[in-house]
Every structure is written in C-alpha cells, then in structure tokens.
Amino acid sequence: MKILDNKVALVTGAGSGIGLAIAKLYAKEGAKVVVSDINEEHGKSAVAEIKSAGGEATFVKADTSNPEQVEALIKATVEAYGRLDIACNNAGIGGEQATTGDYSIDSWKKVLNVNLDGVFYGCKYELNQMEKNGGGVIVNIASIHGTVAAPLSSAYTTSKHAVVGLTKNIGVEYGQKNIRCNAVGPAYIETPLLESASGDMKEALTAKHPMGRLGKSEEVAELVLFLSSEKSSFMTGGYYLVDGGYTAI
Ligand SMILES: NC(=O)c1ccc[n+]([C@@H]2O[C@H](COP(=O)([O-])OP(=O)(O)OC[C@H]3O[C@@H](n4cnc5c(N)ncnc54)[C@H](O)[C@@H]3O)[C@@H](O)[C@H]2O)c1
C-alpha cells in the first residue's frame, strides 16, 4: 500500500523544478496526478516521465494567473479522475531585481498576479471542489521569503508573505470541513528558476545556507508529500520551512 493510493492530485507549475519533483513523487506514491503548467512541452514531457515510471498522470494546460483557466483546470481534473483530493499550488516566478523605489510597476503586477492571485484562484476553486468531495488537502508553495526579506525582490517577498497569510486563513476557515491547508517555505533550490543567476550570485546564495549547499527539488517534494498525506492529519494553517538552516541565523 502506497501512501497516496486512490488519491487524485493536482500540481501547478509541474513542468519544471520543484513542481515536477512533487508530481513525480505523488505519482510514485500511488496518486493519479494532473500535471498543469503554462508550458505545454514541459508539462507533456513530465506526464511521459511519470507514465514511463509506471505512474498515472495527465496534462492540463493552464495559466494560474487567469481565473477562468484555473476554474477550467479544476473542472478538467474532475472530468479526468472523478474528484480532487490533493492540490499543490506551486507555479511561481521571480520577477525583476531592483530596489523597491526602482521596482517597475509592470513587474510588481506580474509577480503578484502569478505568485499571489494565482494561488488564491487555485485555492478558491480547489476548496469548492473539495467541499463537494467531503474533504481534501492543499499545499501552497511559498518560500523562505514568506518570513524573511529577499533584497531587490520586494514583489516576490510580498507575494510569498501573502501566501502564508492566505494559507492561515484557509486553515482556520476549513478546519472543521475536513480540508487542511499548509504552506511550505523552501530556501534556494537548484531549479531552472535559479539558472539566470551568475556563478558569483550562486556562491553568495549558497553561503547563506548553514548546510553549505543549495537544496534539491526532491527534498522539497518529501515535505510536500508528508503535508499532503494522512501522516500530517493534525496539521493545518501552518508554514513549514525546508531551508538548510537559512532562516536560523
Ligand atoms: N527555486 C527556488 O530556489 C525556490 C525557492 C523557494 C520557493 N520557490 C518557489 O517554488 C515554486 C516553483 O519554483 P521552481 O524553482 O521550481 O521554478 P521553475 O521555474 O523551475 O518552475 C516553475 C514552473 O511554473 C510554470 N509557470 C510559471 N508561470 C506560470 C503560470 N502563470 N501558470 C502556470 N504555470 C506557470 C513554469 O512554466 C515552470 O514550469 C515557485 O512558486 C517558487 O517561487 C522556489
């Protein structure tokens, strides 16, 4: 018996990095997985990878910053697999690097639109479906920057703090409805999101982690799996770090 047997799970931004690792682990643990991404090629290749490893998955394209597309995504999930038990709202972007006074309004709006509005749209439609199911679990991917600053990325810091707040509200509102909601705060993880960083910048980032290295997507996925499973049955409204000690100093 695997820990997600008979569960239907949805992961946004599952074509790459952390979301891909989560989708693969969910499938390995027995869930039927809806892989969603704005990038069709990456999403389809994630499904192929899951299937070739013996798992069950299907791709649904959606831009999480578009509420109609998110509503359609939840509908497509139920059409494909009959219900929705687990949702991981993972899709997110970094945005431009500038001090707050110079931060462009366009980038501010874009980052908040994907990282915050997109998570709200996901939660809204997932919660409605989970209430129909009689329960469910949501995991929102925040960041260490849900609790500490990311200098030169005020939109990112703001969006991730807000995701932690949204998660708390949902935990409280749905505590007696058999729906749990938690947020995860990874430190810097080796993913394509970090690819644009220069060697010097990566070295400086690495030095901020007491463990002396960046994290791996699979290490984040293990925490997400725990929070998505019955093993965390008394946990809701929480924010859990997977940060190599980053926020301990
Ligand atoms: N990499 C890190 O160091 C790190 C640290 C903490 C938190 N996070 C968070 O983890 C999440 C995943 O990051 P990652 O590093 O795996 O990034 P990534 O760039 O490797 O993957 C993000 C995926 O999301 C998709 N995506 C982007 N915008 C989308 C949209 N509007 N709708 C649907 N899909 C969209 C992309 O196509 C991509 O496949 C993000 O929320 C990010 O903020 C990342």
The ligand as a MOL file (V3000), in Angstrom:
LIG
                    3D

  0  0  0     0  0            999 V3000
M  V30 BEGIN CTAB
M  V30 COUNTS 44 48 0 0 0
M  V30 BEGIN ATOM
M  V30 1 N 13.9650 27.5440 -6.8170 0
M  V30 2 C 13.9880 28.1140 -5.6530 0
M  V30 3 O 15.0600 28.4520 -5.1230 0
M  V30 4 C 12.7140 28.3590 -4.8830 0
M  V30 5 C 12.8220 28.6690 -3.5190 0
M  V30 6 C 11.6660 28.8980 -2.7880 0
M  V30 7 C 10.4400 28.8320 -3.3970 0
M  V30 8 N 10.3660 28.5430 -4.7260 0 CHG=1
M  V30 9 C 9.0430 28.5050 -5.3130 0
M  V30 10 O 8.7990 27.2180 -5.8240 0
M  V30 11 C 7.9020 27.3010 -6.9330 0
M  V30 12 C 8.4960 26.5750 -8.1290 0
M  V30 13 O 9.7290 27.1800 -8.4400 0
M  V30 14 P 10.8510 26.4470 -9.3040 0
M  V30 15 O 12.1480 26.8720 -8.7460 0
M  V30 16 O 10.5590 25.0090 -9.4380 0 CHG=-1
M  V30 17 O 10.6430 27.2160 -10.6880 0
M  V30 18 P 10.7450 26.7350 -12.2220 0
M  V30 19 O 10.8960 27.9840 -12.9850 0
M  V30 20 O 11.7430 25.6370 -12.3590 0
M  V30 21 O 9.2920 26.0970 -12.4690 0
M  V30 22 C 8.1380 26.8790 -12.3970 0
M  V30 23 C 7.1160 26.2820 -13.3390 0
M  V30 24 O 5.9390 27.0880 -13.2450 0
M  V30 25 C 5.4580 27.3430 -14.5420 0
M  V30 26 N 4.7130 28.6030 -14.5390 0
M  V30 27 C 5.2100 29.8660 -14.4510 0
M  V30 28 N 4.2060 30.7540 -14.5020 0
M  V30 29 C 3.0650 30.0380 -14.6160 0
M  V30 30 C 1.6990 30.3810 -14.7130 0
M  V30 31 N 1.3090 31.6650 -14.7190 0
M  V30 32 N 0.7970 29.4000 -14.8090 0
M  V30 33 C 1.1740 28.0920 -14.8160 0
M  V30 34 N 2.4450 27.7020 -14.7400 0
M  V30 35 C 3.3880 28.6740 -14.6290 0
M  V30 36 C 6.6760 27.3940 -15.4360 0
M  V30 37 O 6.3480 27.1380 -16.7990 0
M  V30 38 C 7.5450 26.3070 -14.8060 0
M  V30 39 O 7.2880 25.0410 -15.4050 0
M  V30 40 C 7.6620 28.7970 -7.1660 0
M  V30 41 O 6.4660 29.1680 -6.5220 0
M  V30 42 C 8.8500 29.4440 -6.4900 0
M  V30 43 O 8.5810 30.7560 -6.0710 0
M  V30 44 C 11.4680 28.3080 -5.4900 0
M  V30 END ATOM
M  V30 BEGIN BOND
M  V30 1 1 1 2
M  V30 2 2 2 3
M  V30 3 1 2 4
M  V30 4 1 4 5
M  V30 5 2 4 44
M  V30 6 2 5 6
M  V30 7 1 6 7
M  V30 8 2 7 8
M  V30 9 1 8 9
M  V30 10 1 8 44
M  V30 11 1 9 10
M  V30 12 1 9 42
M  V30 13 1 10 11
M  V30 14 1 11 12
M  V30 15 1 11 40
M  V30 16 1 12 13
M  V30 17 1 13 14
M  V30 18 2 14 15
M  V30 19 1 14 16
M  V30 20 1 14 17
M  V30 21 1 17 18
M  V30 22 2 18 19
M  V30 23 1 18 20
M  V30 24 1 18 21
M  V30 25 1 21 22
M  V30 26 1 22 23
M  V30 27 1 23 24
M  V30 28 1 23 38
M  V30 29 1 24 25
M  V30 30 1 25 26
M  V30 31 1 25 36
M  V30 32 1 26 27
M  V30 33 1 26 35
M  V30 34 2 27 28
M  V30 35 1 28 29
M  V30 36 1 29 30
M  V30 37 2 29 35
M  V30 38 1 30 31
M  V30 39 2 30 32
M  V30 40 1 32 33
M  V30 41 2 33 34
M  V30 42 1 34 35
M  V30 43 1 36 37
M  V30 44 1 36 38
M  V30 45 1 38 39
M  V30 46 1 40 41
M  V30 47 1 40 42
M  V30 48 1 42 43
M  V30 END BOND
M  V30 END CTAB
M  END
